[in-house]
Amino acid sequence: LADDNGEPSESLVPFILDAAHRYAIKIAFHIQPYKGRDDHTVHENVKYIIDKYSTHAAFYKYKTSTGKSLPLFYIYDSYLTSPESWANLLTLSGSHSLRNTLYDAVFVALLVEEGHKHDILSAGYDGMYTYFASNGFSYGSSHQNWKAIKDFCDSNNLLFIPSVGPGYIDTSIRPWNNHNTRNRVNGKYYETALQAALSVRPEIVSITSFNEWHEGTQIEKAVPKKTLTRLYLDYLPHQPNMYLELTRRWAEHFSKEKEQWLM
């Protein structure tokens, strides 16, 4: 389906899965809001995605503490639907529960405001992520709150997935939003965010984003480019793959740290 900003991307999915497989990468789905999205339509979406793609070798499955391997879904703007509605889908006693069925999965909700923590818990979600790359933009995306969120998640057996980004600038599409711009400081902003994430010992760290150029959060290779209407930010004087290299370095560091935490 297309959301308000895009084209339907269904035809791309097989290519993405195949390409991921060539590089030993796994693919999880991020379900954006669309007109009429609710617990019933998301039920259909999950069923459709699992039926169609879960047998592909590159389809991501998360190993739960009980030893099950389950698909993982990020639900963006999950707060737009009430916790009561989500509970129909995500709690054991829900009227059309996915739990302990062929379509069970790990469901991760978006935490924006502090109060959302309790909503996410009562909705039956398995965890929460913070998405926004701009430190201070929301309660959830403020690094200083991650310890408190992680403690809440630990106490309630929820996954906490902090989201880090390399910087933020969206004024080409939201001219009024200058106050949320975050300078990259030659990679320092990214490393500060990664350090903040790792310091709360999360199970997973998510990155916003690989290629969302219009919000200035991309980490993919970049060279100087200018069109009549837009100047694309590059990483000069650094190499075009600077942020991929930083990501690789921190991913390795994260793996080693996790081994230490388990000891």
N, C-alpha and C positions, 0 to 999 in steps of 0.2 A: 504494500500500500504506500501511497505518497502521504507525507505529512504536509503541513501548510507551506513548507519551504522547498519541497523537492519533487523529484520524479519517483515513480515506483521503481524499486531497485531489485525486484524479484529476479530479473534476467541475469543480474550480475552475480547472484549468490553462488551458483555452481563454479564460476570462474574464480571467485574469491577462495572457495574451499579448495579447489584444485591447486591454485597458486600457493596457498598456505601450506598444503601438504608437501609441496616440493621443498619448502624451507623448514619443515618440521614445526610449523606454527599451528596453533589450534584457534578455532573461531567460536566465539560466543555471540549471542544476539542481544542488541540494545533496543528495547521496544519503546519507540517514541510515541507521544500522544498523537492521536488522529481523531477526526470527527466521530463522536459516538463511542470512544473507547471506554469500556467498563469491564467488570469481572467476567461477564459472559463472552465479550469479544476477545479478551485476552486468553480465555480458555480455548477458544477456537484457534487463535494464533499459535499458542503453545502446541496444541495437538497437531496443527498443520506443519509447523517447523520440525517437530520431533518425527512425525511420520515421514516427512520428505527428506530430511537431511541427517538425522541422527546416526545413520549407518555409515556415513562418510568418515573416513579415517581422520579428517581434520576437524571434525565436530567436537568442540570442547566438552569434556566431562570433568566434574569436580569430585574428588574423593572425599566423602563426608567422614565424620568421626566414627560413624557406625560401619565404615568400610564399603558403603555403596558408592557407585560412580553415577553421578546425576548431571544432566545438562544444567547450565547456569544462565539465568536471564536477568539482565539489568532492566528495571522498569523506570524510565525517565518520567519526571513530573508525576510520580505515583500519588502525590498528595491531592491531585485533582479528583481522585475517586475516594469515597469515604472508606475508613477502616472497616466499617460494617460490611460494605460491599466486597472488599478484598477478602474478608474473612470467609465469605461463602466459597471462595476458591482455594484459600490458602490454609485454612484450619481443618483439623481432622473431622470436626463435626459440621463443616460447611455444607450448604445445600447442594453444591456441585463441586465438592472438594477434589483436588488433584492428588492429595496426599495418599501414599501407598497404592497409587494406580500406575499404569504404564507411562503416564504423563507427569509423574512427580518430577520436581526439579528443585534447584536452589534458586530462590527468588530474592533479588536484591533491590531494595527501594531507595529512592533519592531522599536524602536528608538535607533539607534547606534550613528550616527553623528548629530551634531547640525542642519545641513541643512535638515536633514530628517523631521524635524518638519513641514516645509512648504510643502514638498512632501506628507506627511501623510494627511495633511489638504486638499490639492487639489485632492488627490486620493479619497476622500469621506469617509475615515475611521471615526470611532466614538471615537477613543481614541488611546493611545500608552502605551506600557509597555517597560521595560528596560532590562529584562531577566538576564543579566550577574551578577554573584555573586561577581565579583572582583571589588571592589571600585577603580576607577581610570583607569580601563581597556578601557572604551569607554566614550564618552561624556555622553551618557545616563545612564551609570552605575556608574557615579561619584556622590556621595551624594551631593556634593557642588553645583551641577547644578539642583537639583530637584526643588528648589524654582522657578527658571526661567522657567523650563519646565511646572510646575504647573500653573504659571501665564499665559503662552502662551495658555495652554489648557483651562483655565478658560475664557480667552478672546474669544476663538473660539468655546466654547461649546463642548469641547472634554474631555473624561475621561483621567485622568493620573493615571496609575497603576505602581508605583515604584516596582521594584523587589529586594528583600533582600535575602541574603544567609548567612550561618553560617561560611563561610570561603571558601577557594578555593585552590585546588592543583591537577593539571592534568599531572604531569611530568611522570607518568607511561605510558601515551599514547602520550604525547607531551614533550619529554625530553628537548626541547629547550625553553620551556615556563616558566621557573623558575621565571622570573621577575613578573609574574602575580599571583604567589602563595600568599595567604593571610592566615596568621595564625589565628586559631580559638580563641586563648587567653582565653581558658576555658569558652566560651560562650559570652565573651565581644564583639567580632567582630559582632556577630549576633544581640546583643542588641543595639549596636551602629547603625547598619543598620536599625533596626526596629524603633529606636528613630528618626533617620533622616527621615524615611518614614512618620511616624506619624506627624512630625513637619510641613509637608506641607498640612496636612489635606486631604489626598486622600480618594476617595470613596471606593477603593479596594486596598489591598496590595497583591502582589504575592510573592511566595517563590520559589527560585531556590536553592535546589530542594528537593523533598521527598527522592529520592533514586538514584541519579546519582553518584554512588560510584566512577567511574573512573575520575570524576572531583572534588571529595572530597567535594561535596556540600550536601551530604545526611543529613537528620535530623531524619531518622527512627532509630529504636533501633540498637545499635551496641555493639558487644562484640569483644574482641581481636581475630584476625584471621590472619593466615599467610599461604600462599601457596608457592610452589616453585618459582613462578614468581611474587608474589605480597604480599605486606604487607597492610592489611586493617587498616585504622585509627579507633581507638576506642575513647571513651570519658573518659577514666580513668583519674583521680581517681573518676570521677562522675559515676552516674548510667547509664545503657544502654539507658534509655529513657529520658536522660537529655534534649535533644533538642525538644522532643515532649512536655515535661513539660514547657520549656521556651515558646514554640509556643502557648500552651494553655493559659499561663499567659498573653502573649502579645495580643492574640486574645481577651481575656476578657477585657483587658485594652483598646484596640482599640474600642470595642463596647461601653464602657462607655464614652470614649472620643468623639465618634461620637454623642452620645446623647447630650453631652455638647455643641458641635459645633452647633447643630441644635437649641439650646435654644436661 
